Amino acid sequence: MKTYLGSFFFLMGLSVFMVADKNLYLWGLAAVIFTLGELIYSPGEYILIDNIAPEGMKSSYFSAQALGLLGGAFNPILSGVVLTELPPQSLFIILMGISFLAWLSMLKGMSIKPPAVVYK
């Protein structure tokens, strides 16, 4: 349930960023909303990975999840290209689409039952 709420705050924060234009108060409000989404979403992400990873493979699953941090390294380049080639609102629309896809991935992950442990 927390991941739903966190995803909702992500999308709402991005929506407010998109319409904020030069209004500093709206930018601040959007930052607060987006940060709340991050605070709610992140712990649920780790809990989900812990639930779906089989025993003995948890570190591999968490390592694969940490590869997502590489996106932060590519973000300035990709954002620069989007802002140069497309209207400014496109960046927020793309981010909202990616957030929605992440939410769908979380739904799929939450529907997976943890593997049964077989002792030999």
C-alpha positions as CSV (number, residue, x, y, z in Angstrom):
1,M,0.0,0.0,0.0
2,K,2.8,2.4,0.8
3,T,4.3,2.0,-2.7
4,Y,1.0,3.1,-4.2
5,L,1.0,6.2,-2.1
6,G,4.6,6.9,-2.8
7,S,4.1,6.5,-6.5
8,F,1.1,8.8,-6.3
9,F,3.2,11.5,-4.6
10,F,5.9,11.1,-7.3
11,L,3.3,11.7,-10.0
12,M,1.7,14.6,-8.2
13,G,5.0,16.3,-7.5
14,L,6.1,16.0,-11.1
15,S,2.7,17.4,-12.2
16,V,3.2,20.4,-9.9
17,F,6.7,20.9,-11.2
18,M,5.4,20.9,-14.7
19,V,2.9,23.7,-14.2
20,A,4.9,25.7,-11.7
21,D,6.6,27.9,-14.4
22,K,8.3,30.7,-12.5
23,N,6.3,30.5,-9.3
24,L,8.8,29.7,-6.5
25,Y,6.1,28.7,-4.0
26,L,4.8,26.0,-6.4
27,W,8.4,24.8,-7.0
28,G,8.8,24.4,-3.2
29,L,5.4,22.7,-2.9
30,A,6.4,20.3,-5.7
31,A,9.7,19.5,-4.0
32,V,7.9,18.7,-0.7
33,I,5.4,16.5,-2.5
34,F,8.1,14.7,-4.5
35,T,10.2,14.2,-1.4
36,L,7.3,12.7,0.5
37,G,6.8,10.3,-2.3
38,E,10.5,9.3,-2.1
39,L,10.3,8.8,1.6
40,I,7.3,6.6,1.3
41,Y,8.4,4.6,-1.8
42,S,12.0,3.8,-1.0
43,P,11.5,1.5,2.1
44,G,8.8,-0.4,0.3
45,E,11.2,-1.0,-2.6
46,Y,13.7,-2.7,-0.4
47,I,11.0,-4.7,1.4
48,L,9.7,-5.9,-2.0
49,I,13.1,-7.0,-3.1
50,D,13.7,-8.8,0.2
51,N,10.3,-10.7,-0.2
52,I,10.9,-11.8,-3.8
53,A,14.6,-12.8,-3.5
54,P,15.3,-16.4,-2.7
55,E,17.6,-17.2,0.2
56,G,21.2,-17.0,-0.7
57,M,20.5,-14.6,-3.6
58,K,19.3,-11.6,-1.7
59,S,22.7,-9.8,-2.1
60,S,22.6,-10.3,-5.9
61,Y,19.0,-8.9,-6.0
62,F,20.0,-5.9,-4.0
63,S,23.1,-5.4,-6.2
64,A,21.0,-5.4,-9.3
65,Q,18.6,-2.9,-7.7
66,A,21.5,-0.6,-6.9
67,L,22.4,-0.5,-10.6
68,G,19.5,1.8,-10.9
69,L,21.7,4.4,-9.3
70,L,23.6,4.6,-12.6
71,G,20.6,6.5,-13.9
72,G,21.7,9.4,-11.7
73,A,25.0,9.5,-13.6
74,F,23.2,9.6,-17.0
75,N,20.5,12.0,-15.9
76,P,22.2,15.3,-16.7
77,I,23.1,14.2,-20.3
78,L,19.7,12.8,-21.0
79,S,17.8,15.7,-19.4
80,G,20.0,18.1,-21.4
81,V,19.1,16.4,-24.7
82,V,15.4,16.4,-23.8
83,L,15.4,20.1,-22.8
84,T,17.4,21.1,-25.9
85,E,15.3,19.2,-28.4
86,L,11.8,19.2,-26.9
87,P,9.5,21.6,-25.1
88,P,10.3,21.9,-21.3
89,Q,7.1,20.2,-20.3
90,S,8.3,17.1,-22.2
91,L,10.9,16.3,-19.4
92,F,8.1,16.1,-16.8
93,I,5.8,14.0,-19.0
94,I,8.7,11.6,-19.7
95,L,9.5,11.4,-15.9
96,M,5.8,10.8,-15.1
97,G,5.7,8.0,-17.7
98,I,8.8,6.4,-16.2
99,S,7.3,6.7,-12.7
100,F,4.1,5.0,-13.9
101,L,6.1,2.2,-15.5
102,A,8.0,1.8,-12.2
103,W,4.7,1.6,-10.4
104,L,3.5,-1.1,-12.7
105,S,6.7,-3.0,-12.1
106,M,6.1,-2.8,-8.4
107,L,2.6,-4.1,-8.8
108,K,4.0,-7.1,-10.8
109,G,6.7,-7.7,-8.1
110,M,4.1,-7.6,-5.3
111,S,2.0,-10.2,-7.0
112,I,4.9,-12.7,-7.2
113,K,4.9,-15.2,-4.4
114,P,8.2,-15.9,-2.6
115,P,9.7,-19.2,-3.6
116,A,9.3,-22.1,-1.3
117,V,12.4,-23.3,0.5
118,V,13.1,-26.9,-0.3
119,Y,15.4,-28.7,2.2
120,K,17.2,-31.8,1.0
